[in-house]
Amino acid sequence: MERKYFDPERIYDDNDVELDLIAPKSKRAQWRHKGVGPAYLCFGRRIKYDGHDLNSWVNSVRVSTSEAA
């Protein structure tokens, strides 16, 4: 089951504090430079993130651990 951490109907600005849940702004900039991290939209210098893309990315990097027997 895919969890929703971000509103899938919302477009988040790179300055929105909610994005600090995944990483600080400087780390997100590094990820964009390296071509990793969540998908984003670029309007000139303005960076936006689609809530649906953020949820998909967070769920894709989720680490499942198993209980020790």
mmCIF file of the N, C-alpha and C atoms, coordinates in Angstrom:
data_MODEL
# 
_entry.id   MODEL 
# 
loop_
_atom_site.group_PDB 
_atom_site.id 
_atom_site.type_symbol 
_atom_site.label_atom_id 
_atom_site.label_alt_id 
_atom_site.label_comp_id 
_atom_site.label_asym_id 
_atom_site.label_entity_id 
_atom_site.label_seq_id 
_atom_site.pdbx_PDB_ins_code 
_atom_site.Cartn_x 
_atom_site.Cartn_y 
_atom_site.Cartn_z 
_atom_site.occupancy 
_atom_site.B_iso_or_equiv 
_atom_site.pdbx_formal_charge 
_atom_site.auth_seq_id 
_atom_site.auth_comp_id 
_atom_site.auth_asym_id 
_atom_site.auth_atom_id 
_atom_site.pdbx_PDB_model_num 
ATOM 1   N N  . MET A 1 1  ? 0.840  -1.183  0.000   1.00 0.00 ? 1  MET A N  1 
ATOM 2   C CA . MET A 1 1  ? 0.000  0.000   0.000   1.00 0.00 ? 1  MET A CA 1 
ATOM 3   C C  . MET A 1 1  ? 0.887  1.248   0.000   1.00 0.00 ? 1  MET A C  1 
ATOM 4   N N  . GLU A 1 2  ? 0.610  2.135   -0.929  1.00 0.00 ? 2  GLU A N  1 
ATOM 5   C CA . GLU A 1 2  ? 1.392  3.362   -1.021  1.00 0.00 ? 2  GLU A CA 1 
ATOM 6   C C  . GLU A 1 2  ? 0.834  4.403   -0.061  1.00 0.00 ? 2  GLU A C  1 
ATOM 7   N N  . ARG A 1 3  ? 1.693  4.912   0.809   1.00 0.00 ? 3  ARG A N  1 
ATOM 8   C CA . ARG A 1 3  ? 1.284  5.938   1.774   1.00 0.00 ? 3  ARG A CA 1 
ATOM 9   C C  . ARG A 1 3  ? 1.393  7.312   1.154   1.00 0.00 ? 3  ARG A C  1 
ATOM 10  N N  . LYS A 1 4  ? 0.582  8.223   1.668   1.00 0.00 ? 4  LYS A N  1 
ATOM 11  C CA . LYS A 1 4  ? 0.595  9.602   1.176   1.00 0.00 ? 4  LYS A CA 1 
ATOM 12  C C  . LYS A 1 4  ? 1.140  10.512  2.273   1.00 0.00 ? 4  LYS A C  1 
ATOM 13  N N  . TYR A 1 5  ? 2.345  10.973  2.085   1.00 0.00 ? 5  TYR A N  1 
ATOM 14  C CA . TYR A 1 5  ? 2.984  11.892  3.011   1.00 0.00 ? 5  TYR A CA 1 
ATOM 15  C C  . TYR A 1 5  ? 2.739  13.338  2.593   1.00 0.00 ? 5  TYR A C  1 
ATOM 16  N N  . PHE A 1 6  ? 2.553  13.538  1.284   1.00 0.00 ? 6  PHE A N  1 
ATOM 17  C CA . PHE A 1 6  ? 2.326  14.864  0.722   1.00 0.00 ? 6  PHE A CA 1 
ATOM 18  C C  . PHE A 1 6  ? 0.969  14.878  0.026   1.00 0.00 ? 6  PHE A C  1 
ATOM 19  N N  . ASP A 1 7  ? 0.357  16.044  -0.057  1.00 0.00 ? 7  ASP A N  1 
ATOM 20  C CA . ASP A 1 7  ? -0.929 16.193  -0.741  1.00 0.00 ? 7  ASP A CA 1 
ATOM 21  C C  . ASP A 1 7  ? -0.710 15.957  -2.236  1.00 0.00 ? 7  ASP A C  1 
ATOM 22  N N  . PRO A 1 8  ? -1.293 14.896  -2.813  1.00 0.00 ? 8  PRO A N  1 
ATOM 23  C CA . PRO A 1 8  ? -1.045 14.586  -4.222  1.00 0.00 ? 8  PRO A CA 1 
ATOM 24  C C  . PRO A 1 8  ? -1.637 15.612  -5.189  1.00 0.00 ? 8  PRO A C  1 
ATOM 25  N N  . GLU A 1 9  ? -2.512 16.464  -4.716  1.00 0.00 ? 9  GLU A N  1 
ATOM 26  C CA . GLU A 1 9  ? -3.130 17.481  -5.573  1.00 0.00 ? 9  GLU A CA 1 
ATOM 27  C C  . GLU A 1 9  ? -2.386 18.818  -5.510  1.00 0.00 ? 9  GLU A C  1 
ATOM 28  N N  . ARG A 1 10 ? -1.311 18.876  -4.756  1.00 0.00 ? 10 ARG A N  1 
ATOM 29  C CA . ARG A 1 10 ? -0.607 20.144  -4.539  1.00 0.00 ? 10 ARG A CA 1 
ATOM 30  C C  . ARG A 1 10 ? 0.723  20.173  -5.271  1.00 0.00 ? 10 ARG A C  1 
ATOM 31  N N  . ILE A 1 11 ? 1.111  21.358  -5.709  1.00 0.00 ? 11 ILE A N  1 
ATOM 32  C CA . ILE A 1 11 ? 2.452  21.598  -6.259  1.00 0.00 ? 11 ILE A CA 1 
ATOM 33  C C  . ILE A 1 11 ? 3.234  22.332  -5.174  1.00 0.00 ? 11 ILE A C  1 
ATOM 34  N N  . TYR A 1 12 ? 4.341  21.755  -4.743  1.00 0.00 ? 12 TYR A N  1 
ATOM 35  C CA . TYR A 1 12 ? 5.161  22.312  -3.666  1.00 0.00 ? 12 TYR A CA 1 
ATOM 36  C C  . TYR A 1 12 ? 6.284  23.149  -4.245  1.00 0.00 ? 12 TYR A C  1 
ATOM 37  N N  . ASP A 1 13 ? 6.521  24.296  -3.650  1.00 0.00 ? 13 ASP A N  1 
ATOM 38  C CA . ASP A 1 13 ? 7.643  25.150  -4.008  1.00 0.00 ? 13 ASP A CA 1 
ATOM 39  C C  . ASP A 1 13 ? 8.878  24.664  -3.255  1.00 0.00 ? 13 ASP A C  1 
ATOM 40  N N  . ASP A 1 14 ? 10.054 24.830  -3.831  1.00 0.00 ? 14 ASP A N  1 
ATOM 41  C CA . ASP A 1 14 ? 11.285 24.370  -3.183  1.00 0.00 ? 14 ASP A CA 1 
ATOM 42  C C  . ASP A 1 14 ? 11.507 25.040  -1.828  1.00 0.00 ? 14 ASP A C  1 
ATOM 43  N N  . ASN A 1 15 ? 10.877 26.181  -1.586  1.00 0.00 ? 15 ASN A N  1 
ATOM 44  C CA . ASN A 1 15 ? 11.023 26.873  -0.299  1.00 0.00 ? 15 ASN A CA 1 
ATOM 45  C C  . ASN A 1 15 ? 10.035 26.386  0.761   1.00 0.00 ? 15 ASN A C  1 
ATOM 46  N N  . ASP A 1 16 ? 9.081  25.531  0.407   1.00 0.00 ? 16 ASP A N  1 
ATOM 47  C CA . ASP A 1 16 ? 8.096  25.051  1.374   1.00 0.00 ? 16 ASP A CA 1 
ATOM 48  C C  . ASP A 1 16 ? 8.774  24.188  2.444   1.00 0.00 ? 16 ASP A C  1 
ATOM 49  N N  . VAL A 1 17 ? 8.481  24.497  3.700   1.00 0.00 ? 17 VAL A N  1 
ATOM 50  C CA . VAL A 1 17 ? 9.126  23.781  4.804   1.00 0.00 ? 17 VAL A CA 1 
ATOM 51  C C  . VAL A 1 17 ? 8.723  22.313  4.863   1.00 0.00 ? 17 VAL A C  1 
ATOM 52  N N  . GLU A 1 18 ? 7.599  21.942  4.270   1.00 0.00 ? 18 GLU A N  1 
ATOM 53  C CA . GLU A 1 18 ? 7.173  20.544  4.279   1.00 0.00 ? 18 GLU A CA 1 
ATOM 54  C C  . GLU A 1 18 ? 8.198  19.642  3.590   1.00 0.00 ? 18 GLU A C  1 
ATOM 55  N N  . LEU A 1 19 ? 8.926  20.201  2.638   1.00 0.00 ? 19 LEU A N  1 
ATOM 56  C CA . LEU A 1 19 ? 9.912  19.409  1.906   1.00 0.00 ? 19 LEU A CA 1 
ATOM 57  C C  . LEU A 1 19 ? 11.117 19.047  2.762   1.00 0.00 ? 19 LEU A C  1 
ATOM 58  N N  . ASP A 1 20 ? 11.285 19.728  3.883   1.00 0.00 ? 20 ASP A N  1 
ATOM 59  C CA . ASP A 1 20 ? 12.386 19.375  4.791   1.00 0.00 ? 20 ASP A CA 1 
ATOM 60  C C  . ASP A 1 20 ? 12.183 17.981  5.382   1.00 0.00 ? 20 ASP A C  1 
ATOM 61  N N  . LEU A 1 21 ? 10.980 17.415  5.219   1.00 0.00 ? 21 LEU A N  1 
ATOM 62  C CA . LEU A 1 21 ? 10.736 16.044  5.650   1.00 0.00 ? 21 LEU A CA 1 
ATOM 63  C C  . LEU A 1 21 ? 11.654 15.076  4.902   1.00 0.00 ? 21 LEU A C  1 
ATOM 64  N N  . ILE A 1 22 ? 11.918 15.353  3.621   1.00 0.00 ? 22 ILE A N  1 
ATOM 65  C CA . ILE A 1 22 ? 12.767 14.450  2.847   1.00 0.00 ? 22 ILE A CA 1 
ATOM 66  C C  . ILE A 1 22 ? 14.232 14.862  2.875   1.00 0.00 ? 22 ILE A C  1 
ATOM 67  N N  . ALA A 1 23 ? 14.508 16.152  2.900   1.00 0.00 ? 23 ALA A N  1 
ATOM 68  C CA . ALA A 1 23 ? 15.900 16.631  2.940   1.00 0.00 ? 23 ALA A CA 1 
ATOM 69  C C  . ALA A 1 23 ? 15.907 18.156  3.008   1.00 0.00 ? 23 ALA A C  1 
ATOM 70  N N  . PRO A 1 24 ? 16.972 18.734  3.577   1.00 0.00 ? 24 PRO A N  1 
ATOM 71  C CA . PRO A 1 24 ? 17.086 20.197  3.574   1.00 0.00 ? 24 PRO A CA 1 
ATOM 72  C C  . PRO A 1 24 ? 17.200 20.731  2.139   1.00 0.00 ? 24 PRO A C  1 
ATOM 73  N N  . LYS A 1 25 ? 16.899 21.990  1.961   1.00 0.00 ? 25 LYS A N  1 
ATOM 74  C CA . LYS A 1 25 ? 16.909 22.617  0.644   1.00 0.00 ? 25 LYS A CA 1 
ATOM 75  C C  . LYS A 1 25 ? 18.257 22.447  -0.061  1.00 0.00 ? 25 LYS A C  1 
ATOM 76  N N  . SER A 1 26 ? 19.347 22.597  0.665   1.00 0.00 ? 26 SER A N  1 
ATOM 77  C CA . SER A 1 26 ? 20.677 22.463  0.058   1.00 0.00 ? 26 SER A CA 1 
ATOM 78  C C  . SER A 1 26 ? 20.922 21.039  -0.457  1.00 0.00 ? 26 SER A C  1 
ATOM 79  N N  . LYS A 1 27 ? 20.447 20.044  0.264   1.00 0.00 ? 27 LYS A N  1 
ATOM 80  C CA . LYS A 1 27 ? 20.612 18.648  -0.162  1.00 0.00 ? 27 LYS A CA 1 
ATOM 81  C C  . LYS A 1 27 ? 19.764 18.374  -1.403  1.00 0.00 ? 27 LYS A C  1 
ATOM 82  N N  . ARG A 1 28 ? 18.558 18.935  -1.457  1.00 0.00 ? 28 ARG A N  1 
ATOM 83  C CA . ARG A 1 28 ? 17.714 18.760  -2.644  1.00 0.00 ? 28 ARG A CA 1 
ATOM 84  C C  . ARG A 1 28 ? 18.387 19.377  -3.870  1.00 0.00 ? 28 ARG A C  1 
ATOM 85  N N  . ALA A 1 29 ? 19.061 20.516  -3.689  1.00 0.00 ? 29 ALA A N  1 
ATOM 86  C CA . ALA A 1 29 ? 19.793 21.149  -4.793  1.00 0.00 ? 29 ALA A CA 1 
ATOM 87  C C  . ALA A 1 29 ? 20.926 20.234  -5.278  1.00 0.00 ? 29 ALA A C  1 
ATOM 88  N N  . GLN A 1 30 ? 21.625 19.607  -4.343  1.00 0.00 ? 30 GLN A N  1 
ATOM 89  C CA . GLN A 1 30 ? 22.689 18.665  -4.715  1.00 0.00 ? 30 GLN A CA 1 
ATOM 90  C C  . GLN A 1 30 ? 22.104 17.486  -5.488  1.00 0.00 ? 30 GLN A C  1 
ATOM 91  N N  . TRP A 1 31 ? 20.976 16.971  -5.019  1.00 0.00 ? 31 TRP A N  1 
ATOM 92  C CA . TRP A 1 31 ? 20.333 15.847  -5.701  1.00 0.00 ? 31 TRP A CA 1 
ATOM 93  C C  . TRP A 1 31 ? 19.958 16.217  -7.128  1.00 0.00 ? 31 TRP A C  1 
ATOM 94  N N  . ARG A 1 32 ? 19.382 17.428  -7.301  1.00 0.00 ? 32 ARG A N  1 
ATOM 95  C CA . ARG A 1 32 ? 19.000 17.857  -8.649  1.00 0.00 ? 32 ARG A CA 1 
ATOM 96  C C  . ARG A 1 32 ? 20.233 17.937  -9.545  1.00 0.00 ? 32 ARG A C  1 
ATOM 97  N N  . HIS A 1 33 ? 21.332 18.464  -9.019  1.00 0.00 ? 33 HIS A N  1 
ATOM 98  C CA . HIS A 1 33 ? 22.577 18.575  -9.786  1.00 0.00 ? 33 HIS A CA 1 
ATOM 99  C C  . HIS A 1 33 ? 23.089 17.191  -10.198 1.00 0.00 ? 33 HIS A C  1 
ATOM 100 N N  . LYS A 1 34 ? 22.961 16.214  -9.303  1.00 0.00 ? 34 LYS A N  1 
ATOM 101 C CA . LYS A 1 34 ? 23.435 14.855  -9.574  1.00 0.00 ? 34 LYS A CA 1 
ATOM 102 C C  . LYS A 1 34 ? 22.422 14.010  -10.349 1.00 0.00 ? 34 LYS A C  1 
ATOM 103 N N  . GLY A 1 35 ? 21.185 14.523  -10.497 1.00 0.00 ? 35 GLY A N  1 
ATOM 104 C CA . GLY A 1 35 ? 20.158 13.771  -11.215 1.00 0.00 ? 35 GLY A CA 1 
ATOM 105 C C  . GLY A 1 35 ? 19.538 12.662  -10.397 1.00 0.00 ? 35 GLY A C  1 
ATOM 106 N N  . VAL A 1 36 ? 19.518 12.829  -9.078  1.00 0.00 ? 36 VAL A N  1 
ATOM 107 C CA . VAL A 1 36 ? 18.885 11.848  -8.191  1.00 0.00 ? 36 VAL A CA 1 
ATOM 108 C C  . VAL A 1 36 ? 17.805 12.554  -7.380  1.00 0.00 ? 36 VAL A C  1 
ATOM 109 N N  . GLY A 1 37 ? 17.096 11.796  -6.556  1.00 0.00 ? 37 GLY A N  1 
ATOM 110 C CA . GLY A 1 37 ? 16.048 12.391  -5.733  1.00 0.00 ? 37 GLY A CA 1 
ATOM 111 C C  . GLY A 1 37 ? 14.713 12.402  -6.466  1.00 0.00 ? 37 GLY A C  1 
ATOM 112 N N  . PRO A 1 38 ? 13.733 13.078  -5.890  1.00 0.00 ? 38 PRO A N  1 
ATOM 113 C CA . PRO A 1 38 ? 12.398 13.088  -6.499  1.00 0.00 ? 38 PRO A CA 1 
ATOM 114 C C  . PRO A 1 38 ? 12.360 13.911  -7.782  1.00 0.00 ? 38 PRO A C  1 
ATOM 115 N N  . ALA A 1 39 ? 11.404 13.558  -8.652  1.00 0.00 ? 39 ALA A N  1 
ATOM 116 C CA . ALA A 1 39 ? 11.189 14.320  -9.883  1.00 0.00 ? 39 ALA A CA 1 
ATOM 117 C C  . ALA A 1 39 ? 10.777 15.740  -9.519  1.00 0.00 ? 39 ALA A C  1 
ATOM 118 N N  . TYR A 1 40 ? 11.138 16.689  -10.381 1.00 0.00 ? 40 TYR A N  1 
ATOM 119 C CA . TYR A 1 40 ? 10.796 18.087  -10.110 1.00 0.00 ? 40 TYR A CA 1 
ATOM 120 C C  . TYR A 1 40 ? 10.460 18.796  -11.405 1.00 0.00 ? 40 TYR A C  1 
ATOM 121 N N  . LEU A 1 41 ? 9.862  19.956  -11.251 1.00 0.00 ? 41 LEU A N  1 
ATOM 122 C CA . LEU A 1 41 ? 9.517  20.812  -12.381 1.00 0.00 ? 41 LEU A CA 1 
ATOM 123 C C  . LEU A 1 41 ? 10.390 22.047  -12.299 1.00 0.00 ? 41 LEU A C  1 
ATOM 124 N N  . CYS A 1 42 ? 10.863 22.513  -13.448 1.00 0.00 ? 42 CYS A N  1 
ATOM 125 C CA . CYS A 1 42 ? 11.738 23.674  -13.465 1.00 0.00 ? 42 CYS A CA 1 
ATOM 126 C C  . CYS A 1 42 ? 11.131 24.741  -14.373 1.00 0.00 ? 42 CYS A C  1 
ATOM 127 N N  . PHE A 1 43 ? 10.836 25.903  -13.788 1.00 0.00 ? 43 PHE A N  1 
ATOM 128 C CA . PHE A 1 43 ? 10.315 27.042  -14.532 1.00 0.00 ? 43 PHE A CA 1 
ATOM 129 C C  . PHE A 1 43 ? 11.354 28.156  -14.413 1.00 0.00 ? 43 PHE A C  1 
ATOM 130 N N  . GLY A 1 44 ? 12.302 28.177  -15.332 1.00 0.00 ? 44 GLY A N  1 
ATOM 131 C CA . GLY A 1 44 ? 13.419 29.101  -15.196 1.00 0.00 ? 44 GLY A CA 1 
ATOM 132 C C  . GLY A 1 44 ? 14.239 28.681  -13.992 1.00 0.00 ? 44 GLY A C  1 
ATOM 133 N N  . ARG A 1 45 ? 14.327 29.548  -12.998 1.00 0.00 ? 45 ARG A N  1 
ATOM 134 C CA . ARG A 1 45 ? 15.044 29.214  -11.755 1.00 0.00 ? 45 ARG A CA 1 
ATOM 135 C C  . ARG A 1 45 ? 14.110 28.719  -10.659 1.00 0.00 ? 45 ARG A C  1 
ATOM 136 N N  . ARG A 1 46 ? 12.829 28.688  -10.942 1.00 0.00 ? 46 ARG A N  1 
ATOM 137 C CA . ARG A 1 46 ? 11.853 28.266  -9.933  1.00 0.00 ? 46 ARG A CA 1 
ATOM 138 C C  . ARG A 1 46 ? 11.697 26.751  -9.987  1.00 0.00 ? 46 ARG A C  1 
ATOM 139 N N  . ILE A 1 47 ? 11.883 26.108  -8.845  1.00 0.00 ? 47 ILE A N  1 
ATOM 140 C CA . ILE A 1 47 ? 11.794 24.657  -8.728  1.00 0.00 ? 47 ILE A CA 1 
ATOM 141 C C  . ILE A 1 47 ? 10.502 24.309  -8.000  1.00 0.00 ? 47 ILE A C  1 
ATOM 142 N N  . LYS A 1 48 ? 9.743  23.378  -8.576  1.00 0.00 ? 48 LYS A N  1 
ATOM 143 C CA . LYS A 1 48 ? 8.486  22.920  -7.992  1.00 0.00 ? 48 LYS A CA 1 
ATOM 144 C C  . LYS A 1 48 ? 8.493  21.400  -7.947  1.00 0.00 ? 48 LYS A C  1 
ATOM 145 N N  . TYR A 1 49 ? 7.745  20.863  -6.988  1.00 0.00 ? 49 TYR A N  1 
ATOM 146 C CA . TYR A 1 49 ? 7.596  19.419  -6.856  1.00 0.00 ? 49 TYR A CA 1 
ATOM 147 C C  . TYR A 1 49 ? 6.114  19.087  -6.830  1.00 0.00 ? 49 TYR A C  1 
ATOM 148 N N  . ASP A 1 50 ? 5.711  18.115  -7.631  1.00 0.00 ? 50 ASP A N  1 
ATOM 149 C CA . ASP A 1 50 ? 4.339  17.629  -7.637  1.00 0.00 ? 50 ASP A CA 1 
ATOM 150 C C  . ASP A 1 50 ? 4.167  16.682  -6.438  1.00 0.00 ? 50 ASP A C  1 
ATOM 151 N N  . GLY A 1 51 ? 3.103  16.872  -5.666  1.00 0.00 ? 51 GLY A N  1 
ATOM 152 C CA . GLY A 1 51 ? 2.866  16.039  -4.487  1.00 0.00 ? 51 GLY A CA 1 
ATOM 153 C C  . GLY A 1 51 ? 2.799  14.561  -4.814  1.00 0.00 ? 51 GLY A C  1 
ATOM 154 N N  . HIS A 1 52 ? 2.205  14.221  -5.952  1.00 0.00 ? 52 HIS A N  1 
ATOM 155 C CA . HIS A 1 52 ? 2.128  12.814  -6.361  1.00 0.00 ? 52 HIS A CA 1 
ATOM 156 C C  . HIS A 1 52 ? 3.529  12.241  -6.584  1.00 0.00 ? 52 HIS A C  1 
ATOM 157 N N  . ASP A 1 53 ? 4.399  13.008  -7.246  1.00 0.00 ? 53 ASP A N  1 
ATOM 158 C CA . ASP A 1 53 ? 5.780  12.557  -7.485  1.00 0.00 ? 53 ASP A CA 1 
ATOM 159 C C  . ASP A 1 53 ? 6.538  12.382  -6.171  1.00 0.00 ? 53 ASP A C  1 
ATOM 160 N N  . LEU A 1 54 ? 6.311  13.299  -5.228  1.00 0.00 ? 54 LEU A N  1 
ATOM 161 C CA . LEU A 1 54 ? 6.981  13.194  -3.926  1.00 0.00 ? 54 LEU A CA 1 
ATOM 162 C C  . LEU A 1 54 ? 6.563  11.925  -3.201  1.00 0.00 ? 54 LEU A C  1 
ATOM 163 N N  . ASN A 1 55 ? 5.262  11.630  -3.202  1.00 0.00 ? 55 ASN A N  1 
ATOM 164 C CA . ASN A 1 55 ? 4.776  10.410  -2.547  1.00 0.00 ? 55 ASN A CA 1 
ATOM 165 C C  . ASN A 1 55 ? 5.366  9.166   -3.203  1.00 0.00 ? 55 ASN A C  1 
ATOM 166 N N  . SER A 1 56 ? 5.407  9.147   -4.535  1.00 0.00 ? 56 SER A N  1 
ATOM 167 C CA . SER A 1 56 ? 5.975  7.996   -5.247  1.00 0.00 ? 56 SER A CA 1 
ATOM 168 C C  . SER A 1 56 ? 7.445  7.808   -4.892  1.00 0.00 ? 56 SER A C  1 
ATOM 169 N N  . TRP A 1 57 ? 8.197  8.909   -4.847  1.00 0.00 ? 57 TRP A N  1 
ATOM 170 C CA . TRP A 1 57 ? 9.619  8.807   -4.537  1.00 0.00 ? 57 TRP A CA 1 
ATOM 171 C C  . TRP A 1 57 ? 9.840  8.331   -3.100  1.00 0.00 ? 57 TRP A C  1 
ATOM 172 N N  . VAL A 1 58 ? 9.110  8.920   -2.156  1.00 0.00 ? 58 VAL A N  1 
ATOM 173 C CA . VAL A 1 58 ? 9.270  8.517   -0.746  1.00 0.00 ? 58 VAL A CA 1 
ATOM 174 C C  . VAL A 1 58 ? 8.965  7.035   -0.591  1.00 0.00 ? 58 VAL A C  1 
ATOM 175 N N  . ASN A 1 59 ? 7.905  6.561   -1.215  1.00 0.00 ? 59 ASN A N  1 
ATOM 176 C CA . ASN A 1 59 ? 7.560  5.143   -1.117  1.00 0.00 ? 59 ASN A CA 1 
ATOM 177 C C  . ASN A 1 59 ? 8.577  4.251   -1.818  1.00 0.00 ? 59 ASN A C  1 
ATOM 178 N N  . SER A 1 60 ? 9.243  4.760   -2.854  1.00 0.00 ? 60 SER A N  1 
ATOM 179 C CA . SER A 1 60 ? 10.231 3.945   -3.572  1.00 0.00 ? 60 SER A CA 1 
ATOM 180 C C  . SER A 1 60 ? 11.535 3.789   -2.790  1.00 0.00 ? 60 SER A C  1 
ATOM 181 N N  . VAL A 1 61 ? 11.843 4.730   -1.910  1.00 0.00 ? 61 VAL A N  1 
ATOM 182 C CA . VAL A 1 61 ? 13.089 4.633   -1.139  1.00 0.00 ? 61 VAL A CA 1 
ATOM 183 C C  . VAL A 1 61 ? 12.855 4.050   0.254   1.00 0.00 ? 61 VAL A C  1 
ATOM 184 N N  . ARG A 1 62 ? 11.638 3.627   0.512   1.00 0.00 ? 62 ARG A N  1 
ATOM 185 C CA . ARG A 1 62 ? 11.292 3.049   1.814   1.00 0.00 ? 62 ARG A CA 1 
ATOM 186 C C  . ARG A 1 62 ? 12.087 1.762   2.023   1.00 0.00 ? 62 ARG A C  1 
ATOM 187 N N  . VAL A 1 63 ? 12.638 1.615   3.193   1.00 0.00 ? 63 VAL A N  1 
ATOM 188 C CA . VAL A 1 63 ? 13.428 0.430   3.537   1.00 0.00 ? 63 VAL A CA 1 
ATOM 189 C C  . VAL A 1 63 ? 12.613 -0.430  4.490   1.00 0.00 ? 63 VAL A C  1 
ATOM 190 N N  . SER A 1 64 ? 12.358 -1.677  4.091   1.00 0.00 ? 64 SER A N  1 
ATOM 191 C CA . SER A 1 64 ? 11.647 -2.608  4.967   1.00 0.00 ? 64 SER A CA 1 
ATOM 192 C C  . SER A 1 64 ? 12.689 -3.444  5.709   1.00 0.00 ? 64 SER A C  1 
ATOM 193 N N  . THR A 1 65 ? 12.497 -3.522  6.996   1.00 0.00 ? 65 THR A N  1 
ATOM 194 C CA . THR A 1 65 ? 13.388 -4.358  7.799   1.00 0.00 ? 65 THR A CA 1 
ATOM 195 C C  . THR A 1 65 ? 12.587 -5.550  8.308   1.00 0.00 ? 65 THR A C  1 
ATOM 196 N N  . SER A 1 66 ? 13.286 -6.610  8.621   1.00 0.00 ? 66 SER A N  1 
ATOM 197 C CA . SER A 1 66 ? 12.594 -7.789  9.156   1.00 0.00 ? 66 SER A CA 1 
ATOM 198 C C  . SER A 1 66 ? 12.942 -7.927  10.635  1.00 0.00 ? 66 SER A C  1 
ATOM 199 N N  . GLU A 1 67 ? 12.026 -8.462  11.362  1.00 0.00 ? 67 GLU A N  1 
ATOM 200 C CA . GLU A 1 67 ? 12.245 -8.702  12.786  1.00 0.00 ? 67 GLU A CA 1 
ATOM 201 C C  . GLU A 1 67 ? 13.297 -9.807  12.950  1.00 0.00 ? 67 GLU A C  1 
ATOM 202 N N  . ALA A 1 68 ? 14.184 -9.644  13.926  1.00 0.00 ? 68 ALA A N  1 
ATOM 203 C CA . ALA A 1 68 ? 15.184 -10.677 14.206  1.00 0.00 ? 68 ALA A CA 1 
ATOM 204 C C  . ALA A 1 68 ? 14.478 -11.914 14.766  1.00 0.00 ? 68 ALA A C  1 
ATOM 205 N N  . ALA A 1 69 ? 14.834 -13.070 14.276  1.00 0.00 ? 69 ALA A N  1 
ATOM 206 C CA . ALA A 1 69 ? 14.165 -14.310 14.708  1.00 0.00 ? 69 ALA A CA 1 
ATOM 207 C C  . ALA A 1 69 ? 14.669 -14.775 16.041  1.00 0.00 ? 69 ALA A C  1 
# 
